[in-house]
Amino acid sequence: MAKKKKTPPKRKTLPKRKTATAPVGAKPQSKARPDLAGQPYSTEEGASQSMLYDWIDCRMRSKLNLLGYRRTASTAALDYGSLWHAVLEHVGIGAQAGQVRTPADTIAIKDKIVLRERKRMSATNADHTEMVIAKLEALWPVYAEVYAKDWSTDLWVELEGLFDIPWHGLRLRGKRDGIRKQKPRGLRLFETKTKSQVDQNEIMEALGFDFQSLFYITAVDAELSARGMAGQMKGVLYNVIKNPSHKLGTKDSPTLAAYVKTVRKACEKQPEKYFCRFEASYTRTAIEEFQTELYNIVKDFTQWHADGMPVRYRNRACRDRKFRCPFRGYCSTGSLDDLERSGRLFVELEED
Ligand code: SF4
């Protein structure tokens, strides 16, 4: 009997690039590309660390960002990070004001922020809102206990501090999660990151030359030197919080309430798997070396913008990164379906 031929699995094909259709013989129409003419961004508005970071990494990403293109839907990971930042900020403000002294005092503030953020998140994506909140509910009481010393009135110098400082012809702009006193070693930046995978060696190595931390330290330096107090910032305390995996619907977590209980129990048992802090100190030489590089970056970025933001090549090596660029769809197929031209250039600096 003749053997049955195996049919190969169906190949996946890329969606066709969008082009304008035209009758045969008609003049070729322009492709449905975004309107890259016009420059809503002016360097007089200054630059945040993420703007300069994008520019170093990929001219195309930088250009699309500066033209105001943004992803339409927020992701669950982004919402999880924003929720933690909002709760930490408001609990910290409570501690500064002397209203929060114990882990139990943090709960009412956390509940208030969850209520507010639930409305905001549901408006953009109702599907993941409850899961994002469940994760915070599972971890927050343990976090508040583990870092009970954070709730002291004289620890925080600044929380979610906006800065905007002239530096060699460009305004450096940003929002720092926090600055705290670290006796006896001077001031430390406090930066919170939420991550699904925590590789301690990788984080420590990367912190040694971290662009964001050194950019913020440069801005603090510039602010303090205006007051004759430069050089007080010594490093960064990196606060990493795990983003637990979704295991809803499993035997242990058939419902959201059961999921909260399971994750809480696991976190209580091994809090070090959910929360870690890393401290990096920077010598003056390392800070000055960064500032020399930043000076060149600022100069080249400003010139590139003045030249009309040419993109001579893209960073196609981005496909090997964990970070998922919001413009992958555009680079791959030319599609703008998941993007909007909101024109909001400093989203991370907007007050809530
Ligand atoms: S997908 Fe890659 S090449 Fe395209 S804009 Fe983003 S970083 Fe650049």
Residues whose N, C-alpha, C, O or C-beta is under 5 A from the ligand:
A	BS01	SF4	C58 M60 R61 R314 N315 R316 C318 C325 F327 R328 C331
